[in-house]
Amino acid sequence: MKVLLDRRRFVQGVAGSSAIALAGCLGGDDSGDDNGNGDESNGDESNDEESEGFIYAFAPNTIAIIDPAEGAVVDEITDGLEDEGWGDPRITADYSEIYVIRDSPSQVLVIDTEAREIVDEVDIGPDPTHMYHPNDDEMWVHSDDEGTFYVIDTDSHHVTEIVESGLENEGHGKLLYHEDFGEMGYATNVNDPAALIIDLEAYERTDYIELENEDEGTHYKAYASETGLAYFEHGDETAVVDTETDEVVDYLDFAGGMYLSPDEEVLGVLDGNSIRFLDATSDESEEYGAVNVDEGPDALRYHEADDGTLYAFTAHTQTDQASIIDVDALEIVETVDIGDIIRPEGAPFLHRSGVAGGGYFISPADDDGIVAIVDMEAQELVDHVEVEEGVDTVQFVGDSGGGYSGNLR
């Protein structure tokens, strides 16, 4: 099997003289046509069945459609797919289409979730990694090679704008958006020691907020709506910005991936093997406490149980398990077997994706070729669904409950 691991399993970006780990990032390379719209349908013959509540699992030679209740693949898209690498799928607000990055050539594929087929191929800039859906009409895809966002119209599937966000015209970047911001948003870039201010209607960078260490860029981001504070990973610190004034009000002495609970009241920060939980309603960013997950925790997905307890689910990058954390008690209450991933020798940073939807925690295991489905309320494994070796990307069709740091916005 051809192992697509150069950016899929671990990515490292350079900001000035120091490196920022981009664990949790997917991407690809190669470039395509600027206008970027194909007009051929590349899916299997449609059975005109809706996909809501199902999982789309992306593997090198197939896109498997899984019914989590049955624990089985119920359909597949295979036409035109061969040894593919995938990244960062996004589903439209009405769940009618999934947009997913295709590593090579640099494209976004558009999938109709009712017809269950690929309906368009959109060429974008080189080295795409992340995609965002800041409004119902657009998908924003970041080209790391250019430091730009390609804006795709969700009706026409055309690239309508290219937004220069990075200060140096290159670098891995993300987009932070919330309805509180109106027409504005923020971008990060591992090469820029700044939070970049983006006008989403004018399609341009209008300003930037300079941060204290000129040798460190920015990467992960989050926003707490209760306080109006935005958080930006900045080297080994987290810069805290008041979005009313666009001024830095604090620096926290830790940094890492940031994951907001669906009610936007708890912010989990991956600080190495320690997960710090912050009060996202506190102006001082007060910390509730930390939980150690020695097996390499990755993206957090939350579940509020029937009794009101908040749990966080995290897949391990160093074992074949996932931990279930009682956020209120600040302790691991259960581990479940979710299958194993490929770990290249000497890889400094690993990533393992996990999503939530329909009451399930869903994580692919590319080494075992399965997708694990965990019942979040029962805290137990439902099934290992066999797909294909190399499956490493999943998208749930429906409400993921991920908040504004999650799967939709």
C-alpha positions as CSV (number, residue, x, y, z in Angstrom):
1,M,0.0,0.0,0.0
2,K,1.2,3.5,-0.8
3,V,1.3,5.3,2.6
4,L,0.3,9.0,2.4
5,L,2.0,10.2,5.5
6,D,4.1,13.2,4.7
7,R,1.3,15.6,5.8
8,R,-1.5,13.3,6.7
9,R,-0.1,11.8,9.8
10,F,2.2,14.6,10.9
11,V,2.9,18.1,9.7
12,Q,5.5,20.6,10.9
13,G,5.5,24.3,10.1
14,V,8.3,26.8,10.6
15,A,7.6,30.2,12.1
16,G,10.8,32.3,12.1
17,S,13.5,30.2,13.7
18,S,11.3,27.8,15.7
19,A,8.9,25.1,14.7
20,I,5.2,24.8,15.5
21,A,3.7,21.3,15.5
22,L,0.7,21.0,13.3
23,A,-0.7,17.8,14.7
24,G,-4.3,17.6,13.8
25,C,-3.8,19.0,10.3
26,L,-4.4,17.3,7.0
27,G,-3.3,18.4,3.6
28,G,-1.9,17.7,0.1
29,D,0.2,19.2,-2.7
30,D,0.2,19.9,-6.4
31,S,-1.8,22.7,-8.0
32,G,-4.7,23.0,-10.4
33,D,-6.6,25.4,-12.6
34,D,-7.6,28.7,-10.9
35,N,-11.2,28.5,-12.1
36,G,-11.5,25.1,-10.6
37,N,-14.8,23.5,-11.6
38,G,-15.4,20.2,-13.2
39,D,-18.7,19.3,-14.8
40,E,-18.6,15.6,-14.7
41,S,-20.2,13.3,-12.1
42,N,-17.7,10.8,-10.8
43,G,-19.7,8.8,-8.4
44,D,-21.2,5.3,-8.6
45,E,-24.7,5.0,-10.0
46,S,-27.1,6.8,-7.6
47,N,-29.7,5.0,-5.6
48,D,-31.3,8.4,-4.6
49,E,-31.2,7.6,-0.9
50,E,-30.6,10.3,1.7
51,S,-27.5,10.0,3.9
52,E,-28.5,11.9,7.0
53,G,-27.3,10.1,10.1
54,F,-24.7,8.2,8.1
55,I,-20.9,8.4,8.1
56,Y,-18.7,9.1,5.0
57,A,-15.4,7.4,5.4
58,F,-12.5,8.3,3.0
59,A,-10.0,5.7,2.1
60,P,-7.4,5.5,-0.8
61,N,-9.8,3.8,-3.3
62,T,-13.2,4.3,-1.9
63,I,-15.6,6.6,0.0
64,A,-17.6,4.2,2.2
65,I,-21.0,5.2,3.5
66,I,-21.6,3.7,6.9
67,D,-24.8,3.3,8.9
68,P,-23.6,3.6,12.5
69,A,-26.7,1.9,13.8
70,E,-26.1,-1.2,11.7
71,G,-22.3,-1.0,12.1
72,A,-22.0,-1.7,8.3
73,V,-21.1,-0.1,5.0
74,V,-24.3,0.4,3.1
75,D,-22.9,2.1,-0.1
76,E,-19.7,3.1,-1.7
77,I,-18.3,5.7,-4.1
78,T,-15.4,4.3,-6.1
79,D,-15.5,5.7,-9.7
80,G,-12.4,7.7,-10.5
81,L,-10.8,7.1,-7.1
82,E,-7.3,5.5,-7.0
83,D,-4.7,5.8,-4.2
84,E,-6.2,9.1,-3.0
85,G,-5.2,11.2,0.0
86,W,-7.9,13.2,1.7
87,G,-8.2,16.1,4.1
88,D,-10.6,18.2,6.2
89,P,-14.1,17.5,4.9
90,R,-16.9,20.0,5.6
91,I,-20.6,19.5,5.2
92,T,-23.0,22.3,4.2
93,A,-25.4,23.7,6.7
94,D,-28.3,21.9,5.1
95,Y,-26.3,18.6,5.0
96,S,-26.9,18.3,1.2
97,E,-23.2,18.4,0.2
98,I,-19.9,17.3,1.6
99,Y,-16.7,19.2,0.4
100,V,-13.5,17.4,0.9
101,I,-9.9,18.2,0.0
102,R,-8.3,15.8,-2.4
103,D,-4.5,15.9,-2.0
104,S,-3.3,15.3,-5.5
105,P,-4.2,17.1,-7.7
106,S,-5.0,20.0,-5.4
107,Q,-8.8,19.9,-5.5
108,V,-12.0,20.0,-3.5
109,L,-14.5,17.2,-4.4
110,V,-18.2,18.0,-4.0
111,I,-20.4,15.1,-2.9
112,D,-24.1,15.1,-3.1
113,T,-25.3,13.3,0.0
114,E,-28.7,12.4,-1.4
115,A,-27.4,11.1,-4.7
116,R,-24.3,9.7,-2.9
117,E,-22.0,10.7,-5.8
118,I,-19.2,13.1,-6.6
119,V,-20.9,16.0,-8.5
120,D,-17.9,18.3,-9.0
121,E,-14.2,18.7,-8.8
122,V,-12.9,22.2,-7.9
123,D,-9.3,23.1,-8.6
124,I,-7.6,25.1,-5.9
125,G,-4.2,26.4,-4.9
126,P,-1.3,24.1,-4.0
127,D,-0.8,22.4,-0.6
128,P,-4.4,22.7,0.7
129,T,-4.9,21.6,4.3
130,H,-8.0,23.2,6.0
131,M,-11.5,24.2,4.9
132,Y,-14.1,26.3,6.6
133,H,-17.8,27.1,6.1
134,P,-18.2,30.7,7.5
135,N,-21.6,31.2,5.8
136,D,-24.2,29.1,4.0
137,D,-23.0,30.3,0.6
138,E,-19.2,29.6,0.7
139,M,-16.4,27.2,1.6
140,W,-13.0,28.7,2.3
141,V,-10.1,26.5,1.6
142,H,-6.6,27.4,2.7
143,S,-3.6,27.0,0.3
144,D,-0.5,26.7,2.5
145,D,1.9,27.1,-0.3
146,E,0.4,30.6,-1.1
147,G,-0.9,31.7,2.3
148,T,-4.3,32.3,0.7
149,F,-7.9,31.2,1.0
150,Y,-9.8,30.0,-2.1
151,V,-13.5,30.9,-1.7
152,I,-15.9,28.3,-3.3
153,D,-19.5,29.3,-4.1
154,T,-21.6,26.4,-2.8
155,D,-24.2,27.0,-5.6
156,S,-22.0,27.2,-8.6
157,H,-19.0,25.2,-7.2
158,H,-16.7,27.9,-8.7
159,V,-13.8,29.6,-7.0
160,T,-15.1,33.2,-6.8
161,E,-12.3,34.8,-4.8
162,I,-8.8,34.3,-3.6
163,V,-8.0,36.0,-0.3
164,E,-4.4,36.8,0.6
165,S,-4.3,36.2,4.3
166,G,-0.6,35.5,5.1
167,L,1.8,38.3,5.5
168,E,4.5,36.5,3.6
169,N,2.3,34.9,1.0
170,E,2.9,31.3,2.3
171,G,2.4,29.3,5.4
172,H,-0.1,26.9,7.0
173,G,-3.2,28.7,8.2
174,K,-6.6,28.4,9.8
175,L,-9.8,30.6,9.9
176,L,-11.7,31.7,13.0
177,Y,-15.3,32.8,12.5
178,H,-18.3,33.3,14.8
179,E,-21.7,34.9,14.2
180,D,-20.6,37.5,16.8
181,F,-18.0,38.8,14.4
182,G,-20.4,39.8,11.6
183,E,-18.5,40.2,8.4
184,M,-15.1,39.9,10.0
185,G,-13.0,37.0,10.9
186,Y,-9.5,36.1,12.0
187,A,-6.8,33.9,10.3
188,T,-3.7,32.3,11.7
189,N,-0.5,31.5,9.9
190,V,2.5,29.6,11.3
191,N,4.9,32.0,9.6
192,D,3.3,35.2,10.9
193,P,3.6,36.5,14.5
194,A,0.1,37.9,14.3
195,A,-3.6,37.3,14.4
196,L,-4.7,38.3,10.9
197,I,-8.0,40.3,10.5
198,I,-10.0,39.2,7.5
199,D,-13.0,41.0,5.9
200,L,-15.2,38.1,4.8
201,E,-17.3,40.3,2.6
202,A,-14.5,42.4,1.0
203,Y,-12.4,39.2,0.7
204,E,-9.2,40.9,2.0
205,R,-6.9,41.1,5.0
206,T,-7.6,44.5,6.4
207,D,-5.2,44.5,9.4
208,Y,-3.4,42.3,11.8
209,I,-2.8,42.1,15.6
210,E,0.9,41.9,16.3
211,L,2.0,39.4,18.9
212,E,4.9,39.6,21.3
213,N,7.3,37.0,19.9
214,E,8.4,37.8,16.3
215,D,10.0,34.4,15.9
216,E,6.7,32.5,16.5
217,G,3.7,32.2,14.2
218,T,0.1,31.3,15.1
219,H,-1.8,28.1,14.6
220,Y,-4.8,26.8,16.6
221,K,-7.6,29.2,17.5
222,A,-10.8,29.4,19.4
223,Y,-13.4,32.0,20.5
224,A,-15.4,32.3,23.7
225,S,-18.7,34.0,23.0
226,E,-19.6,34.7,26.6
227,T,-16.5,36.9,27.1
228,G,-15.7,38.0,23.6
229,L,-12.2,36.6,23.9
230,A,-10.3,34.9,21.1
231,Y,-7.4,32.6,21.7
232,F,-4.5,32.0,19.4
233,E,-1.7,29.5,19.7
234,H,1.5,31.4,19.5
235,G,4.6,29.3,20.0
236,D,4.4,27.8,23.5
237,E,2.0,30.5,24.6
238,T,-1.6,31.3,23.9
239,A,-2.4,34.9,23.0
240,V,-5.8,36.1,24.3
241,V,-7.4,38.9,22.3
242,D,-10.4,41.1,23.1
243,T,-12.4,41.0,19.9
244,E,-14.1,44.3,20.7
245,T,-10.8,46.2,20.6
246,D,-8.6,43.7,18.8
247,E,-6.0,44.1,21.5
248,V,-4.0,41.4,23.3
249,V,-5.2,41.3,26.9
250,D,-3.2,38.2,28.2
251,Y,-0.8,35.5,27.4
252,L,-1.3,32.0,28.8
253,D,1.9,30.0,29.5
254,F,0.7,26.9,27.5
255,A,-0.5,26.2,24.0
256,G,-1.9,23.5,21.8
257,G,-5.0,22.4,20.0
258,M,-8.2,24.1,21.3
259,Y,-11.6,22.5,21.4
260,L,-14.8,24.3,22.5
261,S,-17.7,22.4,24.1
262,P,-21.0,22.6,22.1
263,D,-22.5,25.1,24.7
264,E,-19.3,27.2,24.3
265,E,-18.7,27.2,28.1
266,V,-15.6,24.9,28.3
267,L,-12.4,25.1,26.3
268,G,-10.1,22.1,26.2
269,V,-6.5,22.8,25.3
270,L,-4.1,20.0,24.4
271,D,-0.8,20.8,26.2
272,G,1.3,17.8,25.2
273,N,-0.1,14.8,27.1
274,S,-2.0,17.1,29.4
275,I,-5.5,18.3,28.6
276,R,-6.3,21.6,30.3
277,F,-9.9,22.6,30.7
278,L,-10.6,26.3,30.9
279,D,-13.7,28.2,31.9
280,A,-14.8,29.9,28.6
281,T,-17.2,32.1,30.5
282,S,-14.3,33.6,32.6
283,D,-12.7,36.9,31.6
284,E,-9.5,35.6,33.3
285,S,-9.6,32.3,31.4
286,E,-9.7,30.4,34.7
287,E,-8.5,26.8,34.6
288,Y,-10.7,24.1,36.0
289,G,-7.8,21.7,36.0
290,A,-6.0,19.2,33.9
291,V,-6.2,15.5,32.9
292,N,-3.1,13.6,31.8
293,V,-3.5,11.2,28.9
294,D,0.0,9.7,28.5
295,E,-0.9,7.9,25.2
296,G,-1.0,11.1,23.1
297,P,-4.4,12.7,23.1
298,D,-5.8,14.3,20.0
299,A,-9.0,16.3,19.0
300,L,-11.6,16.4,21.7
301,R,-15.3,15.7,21.0
302,Y,-17.8,16.4,23.8
303,H,-21.0,14.7,25.0
304,E,-23.4,15.9,27.6
305,A,-24.9,12.8,29.2
306,D,-28.5,12.4,30.2
307,D,-27.6,13.2,33.8
308,G,-25.9,16.5,32.7
309,T,-22.3,15.4,33.1
310,L,-20.0,16.7,30.4
311,Y,-17.6,14.1,28.9
312,A,-14.8,14.6,26.4
313,F,-13.7,11.8,24.0
314,T,-10.1,11.8,22.7
315,A,-8.4,9.3,20.4
316,H,-4.9,8.2,21.3
317,T,-2.1,8.7,18.8
318,Q,0.2,6.2,20.5
319,T,-2.2,3.3,21.2
320,D,-5.2,1.6,19.7
321,Q,-7.6,3.2,22.3
322,A,-9.6,6.3,23.1
323,S,-10.1,7.9,26.5
324,I,-13.4,9.1,27.9
325,I,-12.9,12.0,30.3
326,D,-15.4,13.2,32.9
327,V,-14.8,16.9,32.5
328,D,-16.6,17.8,35.8
329,A,-14.5,15.3,37.8
330,L,-11.4,15.8,35.8
331,E,-10.6,12.1,35.4
332,I,-10.6,9.4,32.8
333,V,-13.5,7.1,33.4
334,E,-13.2,4.6,30.5
335,T,-11.0,3.6,27.6
336,V,-12.3,1.8,24.5
337,D,-10.5,0.0,21.6
338,I,-10.8,1.9,18.4
339,G,-8.2,0.2,16.3
340,D,-4.6,1.2,15.3
341,I,-3.1,3.8,13.1
342,I,0.1,3.9,11.1
343,R,3.1,5.4,13.0
344,P,6.0,6.2,10.9
345,E,9.4,5.7,12.6
346,G,10.8,8.9,13.9
347,A,7.6,10.9,13.3
348,P,7.7,13.8,15.8
349,F,4.0,14.5,15.7
350,L,1.0,12.3,15.0
351,H,-2.6,13.0,14.3
352,R,-5.7,10.8,14.7
353,S,-9.1,12.3,13.7
354,G,-12.3,11.8,15.6
355,V,-15.7,13.3,15.1
356,A,-19.0,13.2,17.0
357,G,-22.5,12.8,15.5
358,G,-25.8,11.1,16.2
359,G,-24.6,10.2,19.7
360,Y,-21.5,8.4,18.4
361,F,-17.8,9.1,18.7
362,I,-16.3,8.0,15.3
363,S,-12.6,7.5,14.6
364,P,-10.8,5.8,11.6
365,A,-7.9,3.5,12.1
366,D,-5.9,3.5,8.9
367,D,-3.5,0.6,9.9
368,D,-6.4,-1.7,10.6
369,G,-8.6,-0.4,7.8
370,I,-11.6,0.1,10.0
371,V,-13.8,2.9,11.4
372,A,-14.6,2.6,15.1
373,I,-18.0,3.6,16.3
374,V,-18.5,4.3,20.0
375,D,-21.8,5.0,21.8
376,M,-21.1,8.2,23.7
377,E,-23.9,7.7,26.2
378,A,-23.2,4.1,27.0
379,Q,-19.4,4.7,26.7
380,E,-18.9,1.5,24.9
381,L,-17.8,0.3,21.5
382,V,-20.6,-0.3,19.0
383,D,-18.6,-1.8,16.1
384,H,-15.4,-1.8,14.1
385,V,-16.6,-1.3,10.5
386,E,-14.2,-2.7,7.9
387,V,-13.5,-0.2,5.1
388,E,-10.0,-0.4,3.6
389,E,-6.5,0.0,4.8
390,G,-5.6,3.6,4.8
391,V,-9.0,5.0,5.8
392,D,-8.2,8.1,7.8
393,T,-10.9,10.7,7.3
394,V,-14.6,10.7,8.3
395,Q,-17.6,13.1,8.1
396,F,-20.9,12.6,9.8
397,V,-24.0,13.7,7.9
398,G,-26.0,15.7,10.5
399,D,-25.4,17.8,13.6
400,S,-22.0,17.1,14.9
401,G,-22.4,19.3,18.1
402,G,-18.9,20.6,17.6
403,G,-19.5,24.2,18.4
404,Y,-17.8,27.0,16.4
405,S,-14.5,25.2,16.8
406,G,-16.0,22.0,15.4
407,N,-17.0,20.5,12.1
408,L,-19.4,23.0,10.6
409,R,-18.2,26.5,11.3
